[in-house]
């Protein structure tokens, strides 16, 4: 499926209804027999783009195995604050933050986490990148990019250099400063067809809000 912004994937405290999980069970009641209603991997509430959802038991087991073996290719587009100089691979273990419950942190005792990124376009004080996610930890892209001092535009939870950049951005238009969600989109999914040997590639175009920001940055570069 191609997820829109502000959609929660799984029910949780304070969000028991109006989730993708609930919608799947409404439109595909047979998915009630599947683990997590067939949802193979999740996206954060405000992350947009492609998700993998199985519709039967055979597909679910196959896709979960493919995901575990890292055979499903997941690529994301993101806009980060700062000027990245070169393509890179981030290898930093991640675990749940001990103080802030809804936040992850870099921890030597955490789970192995690998994020590969390449530059698509450079702007003044911002960089448009494509990320090849090698592992799938919670908030992995957000915490990894923030740990390198390149937080995602609009990411209030992991923007550790917010005050530093506020002076740089004071003359920017409101659409930059008020970008209210992490500028992250699941753009490409490549996976093996559970019913055959061939691979399928899905591509999702950038959502309108990120498209507008990139155009604005191009004009004001």
ABEGO torsion letter per residue (X at the ends): XBBBBGBBABBBBGBABGBAAAAAAAABAAAAABBGGGBABBBBAABBEBBBBBABAAAAAAAAAAAAAGABBBBBBBBBBEBBABBBBBBBBBBBBAABAABBBBBAABBBBBBBBBBABBBBGBBBBBBBBABBBBGAAAAAAAAAGBBBBGBAAABAAAAAAAAAAAABBAAAAABABBBBBBABBBBBBAABABBBBBBBBBBAAAAAAAAAAAAAX
